[in-house]
């Protein structure tokens, strides 16, 4: 269990690093950051609303909102994979 949690933390840190690199390499870092945050939060809410249809979902909490806002859509995917793996 400890190894899985360590792997998830490493994946989160790498995702954050790659997201920040992509944002700052774009010509407009503030605009790219806002679009990434908005799309991540929208994906989280869409997944939350469609959980009855899909069978999987994520609760909307402070942690999931922060990860989806910082990581964007890849952050939501990482949260979903972590939820499915860890149960």
mmCIF file as gemmi writes it, N, C-alpha and C atoms, coordinates in Angstrom:
data_model
loop_
_atom_site.group_PDB
_atom_site.id
_atom_site.type_symbol
_atom_site.label_atom_id
_atom_site.label_alt_id
_atom_site.label_comp_id
_atom_site.label_asym_id
_atom_site.label_entity_id
_atom_site.label_seq_id
_atom_site.pdbx_PDB_ins_code
_atom_site.Cartn_x
_atom_site.Cartn_y
_atom_site.Cartn_z
_atom_site.occupancy
_atom_site.B_iso_or_equiv
_atom_site.pdbx_formal_charge
_atom_site.auth_seq_id
_atom_site.auth_asym_id
_atom_site.pdbx_PDB_model_num
ATOM 1 N N . UNK Axp A 1 ? 0.827 -1.199 0 1 0 ? 1 A 1
ATOM 2 C CA . UNK Axp A 1 ? 0 0 0 1 0 ? 1 A 1
ATOM 3 C C . UNK Axp A 1 ? 0.866 1.256 0 1 0 ? 1 A 1
ATOM 4 N N . UNK Axp A 2 ? 1.955 1.221 0.726 1 0 ? 2 A 1
ATOM 5 C CA . UNK Axp A 2 ? 2.847 2.37 0.819 1 0 ? 2 A 1
ATOM 6 C C . UNK Axp A 2 ? 3.472 2.678 -0.537 1 0 ? 2 A 1
ATOM 7 N N . UNK Axp A 3 ? 3.804 1.638 -1.297 1 0 ? 3 A 1
ATOM 8 C CA . UNK Axp A 3 ? 4.414 1.826 -2.611 1 0 ? 3 A 1
ATOM 9 C C . UNK Axp A 3 ? 3.421 2.461 -3.587 1 0 ? 3 A 1
ATOM 10 N N . UNK Axp A 4 ? 2.155 2.075 -3.504 1 0 ? 4 A 1
ATOM 11 C CA . UNK Axp A 4 ? 1.14 2.671 -4.374 1 0 ? 4 A 1
ATOM 12 C C . UNK Axp A 4 ? 0.957 4.151 -4.068 1 0 ? 4 A 1
ATOM 13 N N . UNK Axp A 5 ? 0.921 4.497 -2.799 1 0 ? 5 A 1
ATOM 14 C CA . UNK Axp A 5 ? 0.76 5.904 -2.43 1 0 ? 5 A 1
ATOM 15 C C . UNK Axp A 5 ? 1.968 6.726 -2.877 1 0 ? 5 A 1
ATOM 16 N N . UNK Axp A 6 ? 3.149 6.164 -2.746 1 0 ? 6 A 1
ATOM 17 C CA . UNK Axp A 6 ? 4.351 6.862 -3.2 1 0 ? 6 A 1
ATOM 18 C C . UNK Axp A 6 ? 4.309 7.06 -4.707 1 0 ? 6 A 1
ATOM 19 N N . UNK Axp A 7 ? 3.856 6.05 -5.426 1 0 ? 7 A 1
ATOM 20 C CA . UNK Axp A 7 ? 3.739 6.158 -6.877 1 0 ? 7 A 1
ATOM 21 C C . UNK Axp A 7 ? 2.744 7.225 -7.293 1 0 ? 7 A 1
ATOM 22 N N . UNK Axp A 8 ? 1.645 7.307 -6.569 1 0 ? 8 A 1
ATOM 23 C CA . UNK Axp A 8 ? 0.642 8.324 -6.877 1 0 ? 8 A 1
ATOM 24 C C . UNK Axp A 8 ? 1.189 9.721 -6.611 1 0 ? 8 A 1
ATOM 25 N N . UNK Axp A 9 ? 1.925 9.89 -5.512 1 0 ? 9 A 1
ATOM 26 C CA . UNK Axp A 9 ? 2.514 11.203 -5.222 1 0 ? 9 A 1
ATOM 27 C C . UNK Axp A 9 ? 3.547 11.588 -6.27 1 0 ? 9 A 1
ATOM 28 N N . UNK Axp A 10 ? 4.353 10.621 -6.711 1 0 ? 10 A 1
ATOM 29 C CA . UNK Axp A 10 ? 5.344 10.902 -7.752 1 0 ? 10 A 1
ATOM 30 C C . UNK Axp A 10 ? 4.645 11.289 -9.05 1 0 ? 10 A 1
ATOM 31 N N . UNK Axp A 11 ? 3.572 10.564 -9.398 1 0 ? 11 A 1
ATOM 32 C CA . UNK Axp A 11 ? 2.82 10.886 -10.613 1 0 ? 11 A 1
ATOM 33 C C . UNK Axp A 11 ? 2.205 12.283 -10.516 1 0 ? 11 A 1
ATOM 34 N N . UNK Axp A 12 ? 1.69 12.643 -9.354 1 0 ? 12 A 1
ATOM 35 C CA . UNK Axp A 12 ? 1.114 13.988 -9.164 1 0 ? 12 A 1
ATOM 36 C C . UNK Axp A 12 ? 2.178 15.071 -9.342 1 0 ? 12 A 1
ATOM 37 N N . UNK Axp A 13 ? 3.338 14.863 -8.763 1 0 ? 13 A 1
ATOM 38 C CA . UNK Axp A 13 ? 4.407 15.861 -8.879 1 0 ? 13 A 1
ATOM 39 C C . UNK Axp A 13 ? 4.888 15.986 -10.315 1 0 ? 13 A 1
ATOM 40 N N . UNK Axp A 14 ? 5.023 14.871 -11.026 1 0 ? 14 A 1
ATOM 41 C CA . UNK Axp A 14 ? 5.428 14.923 -12.423 1 0 ? 14 A 1
ATOM 42 C C . UNK Axp A 14 ? 4.377 15.611 -13.284 1 0 ? 14 A 1
ATOM 43 N N . UNK Axp A 15 ? 3.113 15.313 -13.007 1 0 ? 15 A 1
ATOM 44 C CA . UNK Axp A 15 ? 2.035 15.94 -13.759 1 0 ? 15 A 1
ATOM 45 C C . UNK Axp A 15 ? 2.048 17.456 -13.548 1 0 ? 15 A 1
ATOM 46 N N . UNK Axp A 16 ? 2.241 17.879 -12.316 1 0 ? 16 A 1
ATOM 47 C CA . UNK Axp A 16 ? 2.306 19.309 -12.028 1 0 ? 16 A 1
ATOM 48 C C . UNK Axp A 16 ? 3.492 19.955 -12.729 1 0 ? 16 A 1
ATOM 49 N N . UNK Axp A 17 ? 4.625 19.299 -12.702 1 0 ? 17 A 1
ATOM 50 C CA . UNK Axp A 17 ? 5.815 19.836 -13.353 1 0 ? 17 A 1
ATOM 51 C C . UNK Axp A 17 ? 5.609 19.968 -14.859 1 0 ? 17 A 1
ATOM 52 N N . UNK Axp A 18 ? 5.066 18.926 -15.494 1 0 ? 18 A 1
ATOM 53 C CA . UNK Axp A 18 ? 4.843 18.981 -16.938 1 0 ? 18 A 1
ATOM 54 C C . UNK Axp A 18 ? 3.784 20.014 -17.302 1 0 ? 18 A 1
ATOM 55 N N . UNK Axp A 19 ? 2.77 20.156 -16.466 1 0 ? 19 A 1
ATOM 56 C CA . UNK Axp A 19 ? 1.741 21.165 -16.729 1 0 ? 19 A 1
ATOM 57 C C . UNK Axp A 19 ? 2.327 22.57 -16.657 1 0 ? 19 A 1
ATOM 58 N N . UNK Axp A 20 ? 3.143 22.818 -15.657 1 0 ? 20 A 1
ATOM 59 C CA . UNK Axp A 20 ? 3.763 24.143 -15.524 1 0 ? 20 A 1
ATOM 60 C C . UNK Axp A 20 ? 4.722 24.437 -16.674 1 0 ? 20 A 1
ATOM 61 N N . UNK Axp A 21 ? 5.468 23.425 -17.105 1 0 ? 21 A 1
ATOM 62 C CA . UNK Axp A 21 ? 6.376 23.619 -18.238 1 0 ? 21 A 1
ATOM 63 C C . UNK Axp A 21 ? 5.583 23.969 -19.492 1 0 ? 21 A 1
ATOM 64 N N . UNK Axp A 22 ? 4.481 23.243 -19.729 1 0 ? 22 A 1
ATOM 65 C CA . UNK Axp A 22 ? 3.661 23.509 -20.914 1 0 ? 22 A 1
ATOM 66 C C . UNK Axp A 22 ? 3.037 24.897 -20.858 1 0 ? 22 A 1
ATOM 67 N N . UNK Axp A 23 ? 2.605 25.317 -19.676 1 0 ? 23 A 1
ATOM 68 C CA . UNK Axp A 23 ? 1.986 26.639 -19.536 1 0 ? 23 A 1
ATOM 69 C C . UNK Axp A 23 ? 3 27.74 -19.819 1 0 ? 23 A 1
ATOM 70 N N . UNK Axp A 24 ? 4.197 27.612 -19.287 1 0 ? 24 A 1
ATOM 71 C CA . UNK Axp A 24 ? 5.18 28.679 -19.464 1 0 ? 24 A 1
ATOM 72 C C . UNK Axp A 24 ? 5.841 28.657 -20.835 1 0 ? 24 A 1
ATOM 73 N N . UNK Axp A 25 ? 5.779 27.529 -21.552 1 0 ? 25 A 1
ATOM 74 C CA . UNK Axp A 25 ? 6.317 27.492 -22.914 1 0 ? 25 A 1
ATOM 75 C C . UNK Axp A 25 ? 5.364 28.12 -23.919 1 0 ? 25 A 1
ATOM 76 N N . UNK Axp A 26 ? 4.097 28.205 -23.55 1 0 ? 26 A 1
ATOM 77 C CA . UNK Axp A 26 ? 3.15 28.836 -24.47 1 0 ? 26 A 1
ATOM 78 C C . UNK Axp A 26 ? 3.417 30.339 -24.493 1 0 ? 26 A 1
ATOM 79 N N . UNK Axp A 27 ? 2.908 30.987 -25.5 1 0 ? 27 A 1
ATOM 80 C CA . UNK Axp A 27 ? 3.147 32.426 -25.629 1 0 ? 27 A 1
ATOM 81 C C . UNK Axp A 27 ? 2.415 33.254 -24.597 1 0 ? 27 A 1
ATOM 82 N N . UNK Axp A 28 ? 1.326 32.744 -24.074 1 0 ? 28 A 1
ATOM 83 C CA . UNK Axp A 28 ? 0.499 33.469 -23.12 1 0 ? 28 A 1
ATOM 84 C C . UNK Axp A 28 ? 0.286 32.597 -21.887 1 0 ? 28 A 1
ATOM 85 N N . UNK Axp A 29 ? 1.185 32.666 -20.917 1 0 ? 29 A 1
ATOM 86 C CA . UNK Axp A 29 ? 1.096 31.743 -19.779 1 0 ? 29 A 1
ATOM 87 C C . UNK Axp A 29 ? -0.141 31.944 -18.908 1 0 ? 29 A 1
ATOM 88 N N . UNK Axp A 30 ? -0.599 33.168 -18.735 1 0 ? 30 A 1
ATOM 89 C CA . UNK Axp A 30 ? -1.773 33.4 -17.881 1 0 ? 30 A 1
ATOM 90 C C . UNK Axp A 30 ? -3.029 32.84 -18.548 1 0 ? 30 A 1
ATOM 91 N N . UNK Axp A 31 ? -3.168 33.086 -19.836 1 0 ? 31 A 1
ATOM 92 C CA . UNK Axp A 31 ? -4.314 32.569 -20.571 1 0 ? 31 A 1
ATOM 93 C C . UNK Axp A 31 ? -4.3 31.04 -20.58 1 0 ? 31 A 1
ATOM 94 N N . UNK Axp A 32 ? -3.14 30.443 -20.808 1 0 ? 32 A 1
ATOM 95 C CA . UNK Axp A 32 ? -3.03 28.984 -20.823 1 0 ? 32 A 1
ATOM 96 C C . UNK Axp A 32 ? -3.34 28.398 -19.455 1 0 ? 32 A 1
ATOM 97 N N . UNK Axp A 33 ? -2.91 29.063 -18.398 1 0 ? 33 A 1
ATOM 98 C CA . UNK Axp A 33 ? -3.184 28.589 -17.042 1 0 ? 33 A 1
ATOM 99 C C . UNK Axp A 33 ? -4.676 28.646 -16.736 1 0 ? 33 A 1
ATOM 100 N N . UNK Axp A 34 ? -5.334 29.729 -17.137 1 0 ? 34 A 1
ATOM 101 C CA . UNK Axp A 34 ? -6.778 29.848 -16.898 1 0 ? 34 A 1
ATOM 102 C C . UNK Axp A 34 ? -7.576 28.821 -17.692 1 0 ? 34 A 1
ATOM 103 N N . UNK Axp A 35 ? -7.175 28.574 -18.93 1 0 ? 35 A 1
ATOM 104 C CA . UNK Axp A 35 ? -7.863 27.568 -19.743 1 0 ? 35 A 1
ATOM 105 C C . UNK Axp A 35 ? -7.664 26.173 -19.149 1 0 ? 35 A 1
ATOM 106 N N . UNK Axp A 36 ? -6.45 25.884 -18.698 1 0 ? 36 A 1
ATOM 107 C CA . UNK Axp A 36 ? -6.168 24.588 -18.092 1 0 ? 36 A 1
ATOM 108 C C . UNK Axp A 36 ? -6.964 24.398 -16.805 1 0 ? 36 A 1
ATOM 109 N N . UNK Axp A 37 ? -7.01 25.418 -15.965 1 0 ? 37 A 1
ATOM 110 C CA . UNK Axp A 37 ? -7.79 25.335 -14.719 1 0 ? 37 A 1
ATOM 111 C C . UNK Axp A 37 ? -9.269 25.16 -15.012 1 0 ? 37 A 1
ATOM 112 N N . UNK Axp A 38 ? -9.775 25.942 -15.932 1 0 ? 38 A 1
ATOM 113 C CA . UNK Axp A 38 ? -11.197 25.863 -16.273 1 0 ? 38 A 1
ATOM 114 C C . UNK Axp A 38 ? -11.585 24.518 -16.854 1 0 ? 38 A 1
ATOM 115 N N . UNK Axp A 39 ? -10.75 23.982 -17.733 1 0 ? 39 A 1
ATOM 116 C CA . UNK Axp A 39 ? -11.082 22.689 -18.338 1 0 ? 39 A 1
ATOM 117 C C . UNK Axp A 39 ? -10.991 21.557 -17.314 1 0 ? 39 A 1
ATOM 118 N N . UNK Axp A 40 ? -10.068 21.649 -16.378 1 0 ? 40 A 1
ATOM 119 C CA . UNK Axp A 40 ? -9.963 20.621 -15.337 1 0 ? 40 A 1
ATOM 120 C C . UNK Axp A 40 ? -11.165 20.616 -14.413 1 0 ? 40 A 1
ATOM 121 N N . UNK Axp A 41 ? -11.584 21.799 -13.99 1 0 ? 41 A 1
ATOM 122 C CA . UNK Axp A 41 ? -12.753 21.903 -13.108 1 0 ? 41 A 1
ATOM 123 C C . UNK Axp A 41 ? -14.022 21.482 -13.855 1 0 ? 41 A 1
ATOM 124 N N . UNK Axp A 42 ? -14.123 21.856 -15.127 1 0 ? 42 A 1
ATOM 125 C CA . UNK Axp A 42 ? -15.287 21.442 -15.924 1 0 ? 42 A 1
ATOM 126 C C . UNK Axp A 42 ? -15.322 19.925 -16.1 1 0 ? 42 A 1
ATOM 127 N N . UNK Axp A 43 ? -14.16 19.315 -16.313 1 0 ? 43 A 1
ATOM 128 C CA . UNK Axp A 43 ? -14.108 17.854 -16.445 1 0 ? 43 A 1
ATOM 129 C C . UNK Axp A 43 ? -14.49 17.173 -15.14 1 0 ? 43 A 1
ATOM 130 N N . UNK Axp A 44 ? -14.07 17.739 -14.01 1 0 ? 44 A 1
ATOM 131 C CA . UNK Axp A 44 ? -14.437 17.164 -12.709 1 0 ? 44 A 1
ATOM 132 C C . UNK Axp A 44 ? -15.944 17.231 -12.495 1 0 ? 44 A 1
ATOM 133 N N . UNK Axp A 45 ? -16.549 18.369 -12.783 1 0 ? 45 A 1
ATOM 134 C CA . UNK Axp A 45 ? -17.997 18.497 -12.597 1 0 ? 45 A 1
ATOM 135 C C . UNK Axp A 45 ? -18.769 17.619 -13.572 1 0 ? 45 A 1
ATOM 136 N N . UNK Axp A 46 ? -18.27 17.497 -14.806 1 0 ? 46 A 1
ATOM 137 C CA . UNK Axp A 46 ? -18.934 16.626 -15.782 1 0 ? 46 A 1
ATOM 138 C C . UNK Axp A 46 ? -18.868 15.173 -15.328 1 0 ? 46 A 1
ATOM 139 N N . UNK Axp A 47 ? -17.728 14.758 -14.831 1 0 ? 47 A 1
ATOM 140 C CA . UNK Axp A 47 ? -17.592 13.389 -14.333 1 0 ? 47 A 1
ATOM 141 C C . UNK Axp A 47 ? -18.467 13.162 -13.109 1 0 ? 47 A 1
ATOM 142 N N . UNK Axp A 48 ? -18.567 14.168 -12.263 1 0 ? 48 A 1
ATOM 143 C CA . UNK Axp A 48 ? -19.413 14.059 -11.072 1 0 ? 48 A 1
ATOM 144 C C . UNK Axp A 48 ? -20.892 13.936 -11.457 1 0 ? 48 A 1
ATOM 145 N N . UNK Axp A 49 ? -21.311 14.699 -12.444 1 0 ? 49 A 1
ATOM 146 C CA . UNK Axp A 49 ? -22.711 14.658 -12.857 1 0 ? 49 A 1
ATOM 147 C C . UNK Axp A 49 ? -23.06 13.376 -13.613 1 0 ? 49 A 1
ATOM 148 N N . UNK Axp A 50 ? -22.087 12.813 -14.316 1 0 ? 50 A 1
ATOM 149 C CA . UNK Axp A 50 ? -22.344 11.623 -15.126 1 0 ? 50 A 1
ATOM 150 C C . UNK Axp A 50 ? -21.987 10.315 -14.413 1 0 ? 50 A 1
ATOM 151 N N . UNK Axp A 51 ? -21.741 10.364 -13.123 1 0 ? 51 A 1
ATOM 152 C CA . UNK Axp A 51 ? -21.319 9.149 -12.422 1 0 ? 51 A 1
ATOM 153 C C . UNK Axp A 51 ? -22.401 8.085 -12.402 1 0 ? 51 A 1
ATOM 154 N N . UNK Axp A 52 ? -23.664 8.458 -12.43 1 0 ? 52 A 1
ATOM 155 C CA . UNK Axp A 52 ? -24.74 7.466 -12.481 1 0 ? 52 A 1
ATOM 156 C C . UNK Axp A 52 ? -24.721 6.723 -13.815 1 0 ? 52 A 1
ATOM 157 N N . UNK Axp A 53 ? -24.425 7.432 -14.877 1 0 ? 53 A 1
ATOM 158 C CA . UNK Axp A 53 ? -24.396 6.842 -16.208 1 0 ? 53 A 1
ATOM 159 C C . UNK Axp A 53 ? -23.128 6.018 -16.433 1 0 ? 53 A 1
ATOM 160 N N . UNK Axp A 54 ? -22.002 6.535 -15.961 1 0 ? 54 A 1
ATOM 161 C CA . UNK Axp A 54 ? -20.711 5.874 -16.183 1 0 ? 54 A 1
ATOM 162 C C . UNK Axp A 54 ? -20.433 4.757 -15.19 1 0 ? 54 A 1
ATOM 163 N N . UNK Axp A 55 ? -20.94 4.886 -14.007 1 0 ? 55 A 1
ATOM 164 C CA . UNK Axp A 55 ? -20.645 3.909 -12.968 1 0 ? 55 A 1
ATOM 165 C C . UNK Axp A 55 ? -19.435 4.271 -12.127 1 0 ? 55 A 1
ATOM 166 N N . UNK Axp A 56 ? -18.669 5.245 -12.544 1 0 ? 56 A 1
ATOM 167 C CA . UNK Axp A 56 ? -17.533 5.734 -11.76 1 0 ? 56 A 1
ATOM 168 C C . UNK Axp A 56 ? -17.667 7.242 -11.638 1 0 ? 56 A 1
ATOM 169 N N . UNK Axp A 57 ? -17.147 7.768 -10.576 1 0 ? 57 A 1
ATOM 170 C CA . UNK Axp A 57 ? -17.227 9.206 -10.391 1 0 ? 57 A 1
ATOM 171 C C . UNK Axp A 57 ? -16.294 9.659 -9.296 1 0 ? 57 A 1
ATOM 172 N N . UNK Axp A 58 ? -16.16 10.926 -9.179 1 0 ? 58 A 1
ATOM 173 C CA . UNK Axp A 58 ? -15.317 11.524 -8.147 1 0 ? 58 A 1
ATOM 174 C C . UNK Axp A 58 ? -16.155 12.499 -7.329 1 0 ? 58 A 1
ATOM 175 N N . UNK Axp A 59 ? -15.953 12.511 -6.027 1 0 ? 59 A 1
ATOM 176 C CA . UNK Axp A 59 ? -16.661 13.508 -5.228 1 0 ? 59 A 1
ATOM 177 C C . UNK Axp A 59 ? -16.038 14.886 -5.437 1 0 ? 59 A 1
ATOM 178 N N . UNK Axp A 60 ? -16.832 15.906 -5.342 1 0 ? 60 A 1
ATOM 179 C CA . UNK Axp A 60 ? -16.322 17.272 -5.448 1 0 ? 60 A 1
ATOM 180 C C . UNK Axp A 60 ? -15.981 17.732 -4.041 1 0 ? 60 A 1
ATOM 181 N N . UNK Axp A 61 ? -14.694 17.839 -3.773 1 0 ? 61 A 1
ATOM 182 C CA . UNK Axp A 61 ? -14.225 18.288 -2.465 1 0 ? 61 A 1
ATOM 183 C C . UNK Axp A 61 ? -13.075 19.272 -2.681 1 0 ? 61 A 1
ATOM 184 N N . UNK Axp A 62 ? -12.531 19.755 -1.594 1 0 ? 62 A 1
ATOM 185 C CA . UNK Axp A 62 ? -11.432 20.717 -1.696 1 0 ? 62 A 1
ATOM 186 C C . UNK Axp A 62 ? -10.23 20.114 -2.418 1 0 ? 62 A 1
ATOM 187 N N . UNK Axp A 63 ? -9.909 18.865 -2.086 1 0 ? 63 A 1
ATOM 188 C CA . UNK Axp A 63 ? -8.733 18.217 -2.662 1 0 ? 63 A 1
ATOM 189 C C . UNK Axp A 63 ? -8.935 17.957 -4.146 1 0 ? 63 A 1
ATOM 190 N N . UNK Axp A 64 ? -10.088 17.424 -4.526 1 0 ? 64 A 1
ATOM 191 C CA . UNK Axp A 64 ? -10.313 17.126 -5.936 1 0 ? 64 A 1
ATOM 192 C C . UNK Axp A 64 ? -10.401 18.411 -6.768 1 0 ? 64 A 1
ATOM 193 N N . UNK Axp A 65 ? -10.99 19.455 -6.206 1 0 ? 65 A 1
ATOM 194 C CA . UNK Axp A 65 ? -11.019 20.742 -6.913 1 0 ? 65 A 1
ATOM 195 C C . UNK Axp A 65 ? -9.614 21.309 -7.102 1 0 ? 65 A 1
ATOM 196 N N . UNK Axp A 66 ? -8.781 21.207 -6.078 1 0 ? 66 A 1
ATOM 197 C CA . UNK Axp A 66 ? -7.414 21.731 -6.177 1 0 ? 66 A 1
ATOM 198 C C . UNK Axp A 66 ? -6.611 20.958 -7.214 1 0 ? 66 A 1
ATOM 199 N N . UNK Axp A 67 ? -6.703 19.632 -7.192 1 0 ? 67 A 1
ATOM 200 C CA . UNK Axp A 67 ? -5.951 18.825 -8.153 1 0 ? 67 A 1
ATOM 201 C C . UNK Axp A 67 ? -6.449 19.07 -9.571 1 0 ? 67 A 1
ATOM 202 N N . UNK Axp A 68 ? -7.763 19.166 -9.744 1 0 ? 68 A 1
ATOM 203 C CA . UNK Axp A 68 ? -8.292 19.398 -11.09 1 0 ? 68 A 1
ATOM 204 C C . UNK Axp A 68 ? -7.975 20.804 -11.584 1 0 ? 68 A 1
ATOM 205 N N . UNK Axp A 69 ? -7.928 21.781 -10.695 1 0 ? 69 A 1
ATOM 206 C CA . UNK Axp A 69 ? -7.585 23.145 -11.107 1 0 ? 69 A 1
ATOM 207 C C . UNK Axp A 69 ? -6.101 23.264 -11.432 1 0 ? 69 A 1
ATOM 208 N N . UNK Axp A 70 ? -5.263 22.612 -10.655 1 0 ? 70 A 1
ATOM 209 C CA . UNK Axp A 70 ? -3.823 22.693 -10.897 1 0 ? 70 A 1
ATOM 210 C C . UNK Axp A 70 ? -3.414 21.821 -12.068 1 0 ? 70 A 1
ATOM 211 N N . UNK Axp A 71 ? -3.969 20.619 -12.137 1 0 ? 71 A 1
ATOM 212 C CA . UNK Axp A 71 ? -3.541 19.677 -13.161 1 0 ? 71 A 1
ATOM 213 C C . UNK Axp A 71 ? -4.346 19.687 -14.433 1 0 ? 71 A 1
ATOM 214 N N . UNK Axp A 72 ? -5.504 20.319 -14.42 1 0 ? 72 A 1
ATOM 215 C CA . UNK Axp A 72 ? -6.345 20.323 -15.605 1 0 ? 72 A 1
ATOM 216 C C . UNK Axp A 72 ? -6.986 18.965 -15.83 1 0 ? 72 A 1
ATOM 217 N N . UNK Axp A 73 ? -7.231 18.647 -17.079 1 0 ? 73 A 1
ATOM 218 C CA . UNK Axp A 73 ? -7.85 17.361 -17.415 1 0 ? 73 A 1
ATOM 219 C C . UNK Axp A 73 ? -6.942 16.186 -17.03 1 0 ? 73 A 1
ATOM 220 N N . UNK Axp A 74 ? -5.608 16.264 -17.237 1 0 ? 74 A 1
ATOM 221 C CA . UNK Axp A 74 ? -4.77 15.159 -16.758 1 0 ? 74 A 1
ATOM 222 C C . UNK Axp A 74 ? -4.869 14.942 -15.242 1 0 ? 74 A 1
ATOM 223 N N . UNK Axp A 75 ? -5.096 16.001 -14.494 1 0 ? 75 A 1
ATOM 224 C CA . UNK Axp A 75 ? -5.285 15.86 -13.054 1 0 ? 75 A 1
ATOM 225 C C . UNK Axp A 75 ? -6.548 15.096 -12.717 1 0 ? 75 A 1
ATOM 226 N N . UNK Axp A 76 ? -7.613 15.349 -13.458 1 0 ? 76 A 1
ATOM 227 C CA . UNK Axp A 76 ? -8.868 14.623 -13.249 1 0 ? 76 A 1
ATOM 228 C C . UNK Axp A 76 ? -8.691 13.152 -13.622 1 0 ? 76 A 1
ATOM 229 N N . UNK Axp A 77 ? -7.982 12.9 -14.709 1 0 ? 77 A 1
ATOM 230 C CA . UNK Axp A 77 ? -7.717 11.518 -15.106 1 0 ? 77 A 1
ATOM 231 C C . UNK Axp A 77 ? -6.887 10.808 -14.049 1 0 ? 77 A 1
ATOM 232 N N . UNK Axp A 78 ? -5.898 11.488 -13.491 1 0 ? 78 A 1
ATOM 233 C CA . UNK Axp A 78 ? -5.088 10.902 -12.436 1 0 ? 78 A 1
ATOM 234 C C . UNK Axp A 78 ? -5.925 10.611 -11.196 1 0 ? 78 A 1
ATOM 235 N N . UNK Axp A 79 ? -6.809 11.515 -10.825 1 0 ? 79 A 1
ATOM 236 C CA . UNK Axp A 79 ? -7.706 11.272 -9.694 1 0 ? 79 A 1
ATOM 237 C C . UNK Axp A 79 ? -8.617 10.073 -9.957 1 0 ? 79 A 1
ATOM 238 N N . UNK Axp A 80 ? -9.127 9.969 -11.15 1 0 ? 80 A 1
ATOM 239 C CA . UNK Axp A 80 ? -10.004 8.857 -11.51 1 0 ? 80 A 1
ATOM 240 C C . UNK Axp A 80 ? -9.253 7.535 -11.478 1 0 ? 80 A 1
ATOM 241 N N . UNK Axp A 81 ? -8.031 7.527 -12.018 1 0 ? 81 A 1
ATOM 242 C CA . UNK Axp A 81 ? -7.239 6.299 -11.985 1 0 ? 81 A 1
ATOM 243 C C . UNK Axp A 81 ? -6.894 5.92 -10.556 1 0 ? 81 A 1
ATOM 244 N N . UNK Axp A 82 ? -6.528 6.892 -9.749 1 0 ? 82 A 1
ATOM 245 C CA . UNK Axp A 82 ? -6.24 6.611 -8.346 1 0 ? 82 A 1
ATOM 246 C C . UNK Axp A 82 ? -7.445 6.074 -7.608 1 0 ? 82 A 1
ATOM 247 N N . UNK Axp A 83 ? -8.608 6.612 -7.914 1 0 ? 83 A 1
ATOM 248 C CA . UNK Axp A 83 ? -9.84 6.139 -7.291 1 0 ? 83 A 1
ATOM 249 C C . UNK Axp A 83 ? -10.147 4.718 -7.699 1 0 ? 83 A 1
ATOM 250 N N . UNK Axp A 84 ? -9.927 4.392 -8.969 1 0 ? 84 A 1
ATOM 251 C CA . UNK Axp A 84 ? -10.209 3.045 -9.444 1 0 ? 84 A 1
ATOM 252 C C . UNK Axp A 84 ? -9.209 2.033 -8.909 1 0 ? 84 A 1
ATOM 253 N N . UNK Axp A 85 ? -7.94 2.431 -8.81 1 0 ? 85 A 1
ATOM 254 C CA . UNK Axp A 85 ? -6.898 1.513 -8.34 1 0 ? 85 A 1
ATOM 255 C C . UNK Axp A 85 ? -7.021 1.275 -6.837 1 0 ? 85 A 1
ATOM 256 N N . UNK Axp A 86 ? -7.175 2.35 -6.083 1 0 ? 86 A 1
ATOM 257 C CA . UNK Axp A 86 ? -7.206 2.221 -4.624 1 0 ? 86 A 1
ATOM 258 C C . UNK Axp A 86 ? -8.581 1.855 -4.082 1 0 ? 86 A 1
ATOM 259 N N . UNK Axp A 87 ? -9.573 1.917 -4.916 1 0 ? 87 A 1
ATOM 260 C CA . UNK Axp A 87 ? -10.907 1.51 -4.481 1 0 ? 87 A 1
ATOM 261 C C . UNK Axp A 87 ? -11.606 2.593 -3.811 1 0 ? 87 A 1
